[in-house]
Amino acid sequence: MSAYRFAVEAEPGLAAPEPLRPSSPLAGALARLGDCLRRNQKLIQRVQWGVVLAYLVLVSAPAFLPLPERTAHIWTNFTLFAQFAFWGLWWPFVLLSMVLVGRAWCGIFCPEGALTEMASRHSRGLSVPRWLSWKGWPFVAFVGTTVYGQMISVYQYPKPALLILGGSTAGAIAVGWLYGRNKRVWCRYLCPVSGVFDLLAKLAPVHFRVDEEAWARSRHAHNAGVTPVNCAPLVPLRTMKGNHDCHMCGRCSGFRNAIELAPRSPNREIVEVAGAAPKPVETLLIVFGLMGVAAGAFHWSASPWYIDIKQALATWLIDLGVLWPLQPSAPWWIFTNYPDVNDQLTLLDGAVMLFYIAATALVIGALVSACLYAATRSLGVWSRARFHHLAQSLIPIAACGVFLGLSATTVSLLRAEGVPFGFLSLLRAGLLVGAALWSISLAWRIAGGSTGDRLRRAAATLSVALAASVGVLSWALLFWIW
């Protein structure tokens, strides 16, 4: 019997559904890998619990240790080691994995996913309330955690990391215990990075493909003997068209002889799938979140504009005799306050930082939105669906910027250990240019689906190229100009 078959033999007189036939050696290898994931769910659970243990140690233990001295090294100080392991390696390359293999991190390794599903096995089984499934949570959660992380220096100190990540983990467990049964309700609706992972996974060159014809044949041939699949992230398997919600866990591989892990073009989901169901919240996350808030959050501390604004306001306050905003009076869980290492934010510092991030997000978001509007009108009459579809073409440049911002922590930690990075500027430039060209290519393909007029198509693509250049410039300021 085929390795892809879930159903028992067909009833007498009915033809058994044919298994999926891999069309190439690569497709066959991927299909077998998907089946391997399905057969080894217990091993995957053991791996998940190993990651949970490592996660808990890396996040919690440093918060109860003294801050490292200036002469400490990654290999001699556990706090520095945990900082490098978590922020220097873990998070940047989790983002990179989304582009390479989809949300496999979520389905196979994620500690919060494992914990919320474990709690859901003993859940009260409540139905998911309407407020929890609000479509705006991915944007709100990403902006909230990004900005709050900057307020308390989450990448630099262990207590803020424990507060933000520990709070997220506690929320995942609580939601799992309250809602659903054997599901990942937290991951589907409330995870602070789920929206970002959704976007990045659209670029992955692999996915679990659903063959609708094979599904229909399976239903007609023999429905009673099919073993049900527990899709923890609540993905409707029959109508699954892309990677954005799928956690790549492999549980559904071979289901009804209609689902298999398969190769695909990295452009396919954005060009052919995203336009069918435009999502304004994804546009908001791409344009104002990843390209706006993230840029402001990563480069405010290096910006001369931030310093100029702060100094001007400080001079004005001193002239008025108002000195309390210039004192570092807030606790560490509101604004960074570590006097022992001479790292403190005053109320003025914090207020200007929040203003700077918000202003950066609004300026970049407005410029990019104007470019997308121009691209949309270049293709004909105004269309909200086309506007949101064109916004999807900016995922590569938006994702590249966030990856470079996170990897800056990796670079700074390794530079402190004496590791040379003579090639870094060239690598960063290559990644930004490559991502921008990818976005432009996607825009050309999307525009081609709306018009056969090459002049209109070129005008739309040029407008998106301007939007991508805004993203490139925002990171060029940080890496080369400032």
Buried (B, 14 or more C-beta within 10 A) or exposed (E): EBBBBBBEEBEEEEEBBBBBEBEEEEBBEBBBBBBBBBEEEEEBBEBBBEBBEBBBEBBBBBBEEEBBEEEBEBEEBBBBBBBBBBBBBBBBBBBBBBBBBBBBBBBBBBBBBBBBBBBBEEBEEEEBEEEBBEEEBBBBBBBBBBBBBBBBBBBBBBBBBBBBBBEBBEBBBEBBBBBBBBBBBBBBBBBBBBBBBBBBBBBBBBBBBBBEEBBBBBBEBBEEEBEEBEBBBBBEBBEBBBBBBBBBBBBBBBBBBBBBBBBBEBBBBBBBBBBEEBBBBBBBBBBBBBBBBBBBBBBBBBBEBBEEBBEEBBEEBEEEEEEEBBEBEBEBBBBBBBEEEEBBBBBBBBBBBBBBBBBBBBBBBBBBBBBBBBBBBBBEEEBEEBBBBBBBBBBBBBBBBBBBBBBBBBBEBBEBEEEEEEEBEEEBBEBBBEBBBBBBBBBBBBBBBBBEBEEBBEBBBBBBBBBBBBBBBBBBBBBEEE
